[in-house]
């Protein structure tokens, strides 16, 4: 049985974060199996992984401060921008008197939604630091500045699991969850990365690429939705790994073809296409590209099966890590 699941407000009990206390927000990463359209409101499907993790620490301070790994100025600017938006939205007289330290931040622009997880953890943590309960839609769109196309990573931040977000016209600024399903914990995901990174698709370039994409036909959109509703979701509800992994591969490839004009095919570049076919040739039934890439995912029904494919690395691709599904949302804990 599947469950429709969404969160309308910050689900954190504000009483758990007494004023002036230090705390930590830890969140996971997300796979994106593909959008349902190339135009708003898009809609899409993905799931949360146990890693790579993002961890943000909030410590009471005399003034607002930011600390990022390797003194990353771009990271600092992103955190400060979120703090400024929070001050504006909440009408605060000053920025929160907290030091925000990014303890752990995965490599950005890898197709694993790490930018959204960092933005959400920062936005929610700052809201909690000033004792403010903020609606999820406001927190995500107006403060974190996320959810322009897909809200999978935003909903996943709160609840984890496999998420199908709506593509309904006339909705508010954040697509709602249609279906949320817990993924069996014994299933595993190997994330592969290219040994040499190609050009990154993000920011203004990503916006420009979307603007140039042709709209899929009504029949193409209906066909993709049919794969999702008739194959992907039922097989996951039944814990049928082979059927689910097979249908995810088909969904991912068909969704990718919507972006062929920008990518050159269903995946972002010939190297990715070759490697996905390489995995499939060696018996991997669930494989594809997450978002714009470059990360490639491979799905398995056990840790043993996942580990048995790590030697499929070649001159172009290497395994990044083996992850588990994450069926819970972010963790917020007080620090001693």
HULIN-V47037 format. One record per pair of residues at least 12 apart in sequence whose ideal C-beta (glycine too) atoms are under 10 Angstrom apart, sorted by the first residue. I is the first residue (numbers start at 1). J is the second residue. Records with the same first field share a line. If there is no record, write none. Layout:
I->J + J
This chain:
1->181 + 237 + 238
2->162 + 164 + 178 + 179 + 180 + 181 + 182 + 233 + 234 + 236 + 237
3->159 + 161 + 177 + 179 + 180 + 181 + 182 + 237
4->164 + 166 + 176 + 177 + 178 + 179 + 180
5->155 + 158 + 159 + 160 + 161 + 163 + 176 + 177 + 178 + 179 + 180 + 181 + 182
6->136 + 137 + 151 + 154 + 155 + 158 + 159 + 163 + 165 + 166 + 174 + 175 + 176 + 177 + 178 + 180
7->135 + 136 + 154 + 155 + 157 + 158 + 159 + 177 + 329
8->135 + 136 + 137 + 176
9->133 + 134 + 135 + 136 + 137 + 138 + 139
10->123 + 124 + 127 + 128 + 132 + 133 + 134 + 135 + 136 + 138 + 139 + 158 + 332
11->124 + 133 + 136 + 158 + 159 + 329 + 330 + 332
12->25 + 124 + 125 + 127 + 128 + 133 + 158 + 329 + 330 + 332
13->133 + 332
14->127 + 128 + 131 + 132 + 133
15->131
16->128 + 332 + 333 + 334
17->58 + 125 + 127 + 128 + 129 + 131 + 332 + 333 + 334
18->131 + 334
19->60 + 129 + 130 + 131
20->60 + 97 + 98 + 129
21->58 + 59 + 60 + 128 + 129 + 334 + 335 + 336
22->57 + 58 + 59 + 60 + 61 + 98 + 99 + 129 + 334 + 335 + 336
23->56 + 57 + 58 + 59 + 60 + 98 + 125 + 128 + 129 + 332 + 333 + 334 + 335
24->55 + 56 + 57 + 58 + 59 + 101 + 103 + 121 + 125 + 331 + 332 + 333 + 334 + 335
25->54 + 55 + 56 + 57 + 58 + 100 + 103 + 117 + 118 + 120 + 121 + 122 + 123 + 124 + 125 + 126 + 128 + 157 + 330 + 331 + 332 + 333
26->53 + 54 + 55 + 56 + 57 + 103 + 104 + 117 + 121 + 330 + 331 + 332 + 333
27->48 + 53 + 54 + 55 + 56 + 113 + 114 + 116 + 117 + 118 + 120 + 121 + 124 + 153 + 156 + 157 + 158 + 160 + 326 + 329 + 330 + 331 + 332
28->48 + 49 + 50 + 51 + 52 + 53 + 54 + 106 + 112 + 113 + 114 + 117 + 153 + 156 + 157 + 160 + 323 + 324 + 325 + 326 + 328 + 329 + 330 + 331
29->48 + 49 + 50 + 51 + 52 + 53 + 54 + 106 + 110 + 111 + 112 + 113 + 114 + 116 + 117 + 153 + 156 + 189 + 191 + 290 + 295 + 323 + 326
30->46 + 47 + 48 + 49 + 111 + 112 + 113 + 114 + 116 + 117 + 150 + 152 + 153 + 154 + 155 + 156 + 157 + 160 + 163 + 290 + 291 + 326
31->45 + 46 + 47 + 48 + 49 + 111 + 112 + 113 + 152 + 153 + 156 + 162 + 189 + 191 + 248 + 252 + 288 + 289 + 290 + 291 + 295 + 297 + 299 + 323 + 325
32->44 + 45 + 46 + 47 + 111 + 112 + 113 + 149 + 150 + 152 + 153 + 156 + 163 + 252 + 255 + 289 + 290 + 291 + 292 + 295 + 297
33->45 + 46 + 47 + 152 + 162 + 164 + 228 + 232 + 247 + 248 + 249 + 251 + 252 + 255 + 256 + 288 + 289 + 290 + 291 + 297
34->46 + 150 + 224 + 227 + 228 + 248 + 251 + 252 + 253 + 254 + 255 + 256 + 257 + 258 + 259 + 266 + 288 + 289 + 290 + 291
35->149 + 150 + 152 + 165 + 167 + 210 + 224 + 255 + 256 + 258 + 259 + 291
36->150 + 164 + 165 + 166 + 167 + 216 + 221 + 224 + 225 + 228 + 251 + 255 + 258
37->149 + 167 + 213 + 215 + 216 + 220 + 221 + 224 + 225 + 255 + 258
38->149 + 209 + 210 + 211 + 212 + 213 + 214 + 215 + 216 + 221 + 255 + 258 + 259 + 261 + 262
39->149 + 167 + 210 + 211 + 213 + 215 + 216 + 221 + 258
40->148 + 149 + 167 + 169 + 171 + 175 + 210
41->149 + 150 + 151 + 165 + 166 + 167 + 168 + 169 + 170 + 171 + 173 + 174 + 175
42->148 + 149 + 150 + 151 + 165 + 166 + 167 + 175 + 210
43->149 + 150 + 151 + 152 + 164 + 165 + 166 + 167 + 168 + 175 + 178 + 221 + 224 + 225 + 228
44->149 + 150 + 151 + 152 + 153 + 163 + 164 + 165 + 166 + 167 + 175 + 228 + 255 + 291
45->150 + 152 + 162 + 163 + 164 + 165 + 178 + 179 + 224 + 227 + 228 + 232 + 233 + 248 + 251 + 252 + 255
46->113 + 150 + 151 + 152 + 153 + 155 + 156 + 161 + 162 + 163 + 164 + 165 + 290 + 291
47->152 + 156 + 160 + 161 + 162 + 163 + 180 + 181 + 182 + 183 + 187 + 189 + 236 + 248 + 290 + 297 + 299 + 325 + 326 + 327
48->113 + 117 + 152 + 153 + 155 + 156 + 157 + 158 + 159 + 160 + 161 + 162 + 163 + 183 + 323 + 325 + 326 + 327 + 328 + 329 + 330
49->112 + 113 + 156 + 160 + 183 + 188 + 189 + 191 + 290 + 297 + 321 + 323 + 324 + 325 + 326
50->160 + 185 + 188 + 189 + 321 + 322 + 323 + 324 + 325 + 326 + 327 + 328
51->104 + 106 + 112 + 189 + 191 + 320 + 321 + 322 + 323 + 324 + 326
52->104 + 105 + 106 + 107 + 110 + 112 + 114 + 117 + 191 + 320 + 321 + 323
53->103 + 104 + 105 + 106 + 114 + 117 + 326 + 330 + 331
54->102 + 103 + 104 + 105 + 106 + 113 + 114 + 115 + 116 + 117 + 118 + 119 + 120 + 121 + 122 + 157 + 330
55->101 + 102 + 103 + 104 + 105 + 117 + 118 + 121 + 331
56->79 + 100 + 101 + 102 + 103 + 104 + 105 + 117 + 118 + 120 + 121 + 122 + 123 + 124 + 125 + 126 + 330
57->98 + 99 + 100 + 101 + 102 + 103 + 104 + 125 + 335
58->96 + 98 + 99 + 100 + 101 + 121 + 122 + 124 + 125 + 126 + 128 + 129 + 332 + 335
59->98 + 99 + 100 + 101 + 129 + 335
60->96 + 97 + 98 + 99 + 129
61->96 + 97 + 98 + 99 + 100
62->97 + 99
63->94 + 95 + 96 + 97 + 98 + 99
64->79 + 80 + 83 + 84 + 87 + 94 + 95 + 96 + 97 + 98 + 99 + 100 + 126 + 129
65->79 + 80 + 95 + 97 + 98 + 99 + 100 + 101
66->78 + 79 + 80 + 82 + 83 + 98 + 99 + 100 + 101 + 102 + 122
67->79 + 99 + 100 + 101 + 102 + 103
68->100 + 101 + 102 + 103 + 105 + 118
69->101 + 102 + 103 + 104 + 105
70->105
72->102 + 105 + 108
74->108
75->102 + 105 + 108 + 118 + 122
76->100 + 102
78->102 + 108 + 115 + 118 + 119 + 122 + 145
79->100 + 101 + 102 + 118 + 119 + 122 + 123 + 126
80->95 + 100 + 122
81->119 + 122 + 143 + 144 + 145
82->100 + 118 + 119 + 120 + 121 + 122 + 123 + 125 + 126 + 143 + 144 + 145 + 146
83->95 + 96 + 98 + 100 + 122 + 123 + 126 + 129 + 143
84->143
85->123 + 126 + 142 + 143 + 144 + 145
86->122 + 123 + 124 + 126 + 127 + 129 + 130 + 132 + 134 + 139 + 142 + 143 + 144
87->126 + 130 + 143
88->142 + 143
89->123 + 127 + 132 + 134 + 138 + 139 + 142 + 143
90->126 + 127 + 130 + 132 + 134 + 138 + 143
92->126 + 130 + 132
94->130
95->126 + 130
96->125 + 126 + 127 + 128 + 129 + 130 + 132
97->129 + 130
98->125 + 126 + 128 + 129 + 130
100->121 + 122 + 125 + 126 + 129
102->118 + 121 + 122
104->118
105->117 + 118 + 121
106->118 + 320
107->193 + 197 + 295 + 320
108->200 + 202
109->197 + 200 + 201 + 202 + 203 + 206 + 291 + 292 + 293 + 294 + 295
110->191 + 193 + 194 + 197 + 200 + 290 + 291 + 292 + 293 + 294 + 295 + 320
111->191 + 193 + 201 + 268 + 289 + 290 + 291 + 292 + 293 + 294 + 295 + 296 + 297
112->153 + 191 + 193 + 290 + 291 + 295 + 297 + 320 + 323
113->146 + 150 + 152 + 153 + 154 + 156 + 157 + 290 + 291
114->153
115->144 + 145 + 146 + 153 + 202 + 203
116->140 + 144 + 145 + 146 + 147 + 150 + 151 + 152 + 153 + 154 + 156 + 157
117->144 + 146 + 153 + 154 + 156 + 157 + 330
118->144 + 146
119->139 + 140 + 143 + 144 + 145 + 146 + 147 + 153 + 154 + 157
120->136 + 139 + 140 + 143 + 144 + 146 + 147 + 153 + 154 + 156 + 157 + 158 + 329 + 330
121->144 + 157 + 330 + 332
122->143 + 144
123->138 + 139 + 140 + 142 + 143 + 144 + 145 + 146 + 157
124->136 + 139 + 140 + 143 + 144 + 157 + 158 + 330 + 332
125->330 + 332
126->139 + 143 + 144
127->139 + 143 + 144
128->332
135->172 + 174
136->151 + 154 + 155 + 157 + 158 + 174
137->151 + 154 + 171 + 172 + 173 + 174 + 175 + 176
138->172 + 173 + 174
139->154 + 157 + 158 + 174
140->153 + 154 + 155 + 157 + 158 + 173 + 174
141->154 + 172 + 173 + 174
142->173
144->157
146->174
147->165 + 173 + 174 + 175
148->173 + 174 + 206 + 207 + 210
149->175 + 206 + 207 + 210 + 291
150->163 + 165 + 167 + 175 + 291
151->163 + 165 + 166 + 173 + 174 + 175 + 176 + 177
152->164 + 165 + 175 + 177 + 291
153->165 + 291
154->174 + 175 + 177
155->174 + 175 + 176 + 177 + 180 + 329
156->177 + 180 + 326 + 329 + 330
157->329 + 330
158->177 + 180 + 328 + 329 + 330
159->177 + 180 + 182 + 326 + 327 + 328 + 329 + 330
160->180 + 182 + 183 + 325 + 326 + 327 + 328 + 329 + 330
161->177 + 179 + 180 + 181 + 182 + 183 + 236 + 325 + 326 + 327 + 328 + 329
162->179 + 180 + 181 + 182 + 183 + 232 + 233 + 236 + 237 + 244 + 248 + 325 + 327
163->177 + 178 + 179 + 180 + 181
164->177 + 178 + 179 + 180 + 181 + 225 + 228 + 229 + 232 + 233 + 236
165->177 + 178 + 179 + 180
166->178 + 179
167->221 + 225
178->228 + 229 + 233
179->228 + 229 + 232 + 233 + 236 + 237
180->327
181->232 + 233 + 236 + 237 + 239 + 327
182->236 + 325 + 326 + 327 + 328
183->236 + 239 + 244 + 299 + 324 + 325 + 326 + 327
184->236 + 239 + 241 + 244 + 301 + 324 + 325 + 327
185->324 + 325 + 326 + 327
186->239 + 241 + 300 + 301 + 302 + 303 + 324 + 325
187->236 + 239 + 241 + 244 + 245 + 286 + 299 + 300 + 301 + 302 + 303 + 305 + 306 + 324 + 325
188->298 + 299 + 300 + 301 + 302 + 303 + 304 + 305 + 306 + 307 + 322 + 323 + 324 + 325
189->286 + 290 + 297 + 298 + 299 + 300 + 306 + 321 + 322 + 323 + 324 + 325
190->279 + 284 + 287 + 296 + 297 + 298 + 299 + 300 + 305 + 306 + 307 + 309 + 310 + 312 + 319 + 320 + 321 + 322 + 323
191->290 + 295 + 296 + 297 + 298 + 319 + 320 + 321 + 322 + 323
192->272 + 275 + 276 + 278 + 279 + 287 + 289 + 294 + 295 + 296 + 297 + 298 + 309 + 310 + 312 + 313 + 316 + 317 + 318 + 319 + 320 + 321
193->293 + 294 + 295 + 296 + 317 + 318 + 319 + 320 + 321
194->269 + 271 + 272 + 275 + 293 + 294 + 295 + 296 + 316 + 317 + 318
195->271 + 313 + 314 + 315 + 316 + 317 + 318
196->271 + 294 + 315 + 316 + 317
197->293 + 294
198->268 + 269 + 271 + 272 + 293 + 294
199->268 + 269 + 294
200->292 + 293 + 294
201->259 + 262 + 263 + 268 + 291 + 292 + 293 + 294
202->292
205->262
206->262 + 291 + 292
208->262
209->259 + 261 + 262 + 263 + 292
210->259 + 262
212->261 + 262
213->258 + 259 + 260 + 261 + 262 + 263
214->258 + 259 + 260 + 261
215->258
216->254 + 255 + 257 + 258 + 259
220->254 + 257 + 258
221->258
223->254
224->250 + 251 + 254 + 255 + 257 + 258
225->251
226->251 + 254
227->247 + 248 + 250 + 251 + 252 + 253 + 254 + 255
228->247 + 248 + 250 + 251 + 254 + 255
230->247
231->243 + 244 + 246 + 247 + 248 + 250 + 251
232->244 + 245 + 246 + 247 + 248 + 250 + 251 + 252
233->247
234->247
235->247 + 248
236->248
239->301
241->285 + 286 + 299 + 300 + 301 + 302 + 305
242->285 + 286 + 301
243->285
244->285 + 286 + 299 + 301
245->284 + 285 + 286 + 287 + 288 + 298 + 299 + 300 + 301
246->285 + 286 + 299
247->285 + 286
248->285 + 286 + 287 + 288 + 297 + 299
249->276 + 279 + 280 + 284 + 285 + 286 + 287 + 288 + 297 + 298 + 299
250->288
251->288
252->266 + 267 + 276 + 286 + 287 + 288 + 289 + 290 + 297
253->265 + 266 + 267 + 273 + 276 + 287 + 288 + 289
254->266
255->288 + 289
256->268 + 272 + 273 + 276 + 288 + 289 + 292 + 293
259->289 + 292
262->292
263->289 + 292 + 293
266->288 + 289
267->288 + 289 + 292 + 293 + 294 + 296
268->289 + 291 + 292 + 293 + 294 + 296
269->289 + 293 + 294
271->293 + 294 + 296 + 316 + 317
272->288 + 289 + 293 + 294 + 295 + 296 + 316 + 317
273->289
274->314 + 316 + 317
275->287 + 289 + 294 + 296 + 298 + 312 + 313 + 314 + 316 + 317
276->288 + 289 + 296 + 297 + 298 + 317
278->296 + 312 + 313 + 314 + 316 + 317
279->296 + 297 + 298 + 309 + 312 + 317
280->298
281->312
282->298 + 308 + 309 + 311 + 312
283->305 + 308 + 309 + 312
284->297 + 298 + 299 + 300 + 305 + 306 + 309 + 312
285->298 + 299 + 300 + 301
286->298 + 299 + 300 + 301
287->299 + 309
294->317
295->320
296->317 + 319 + 320
297->323
298->310 + 312 + 319 + 322
299->325
300->322
303->322 + 324
306->319 + 322 + 323 + 324
307->319 + 322
309->322
310->322
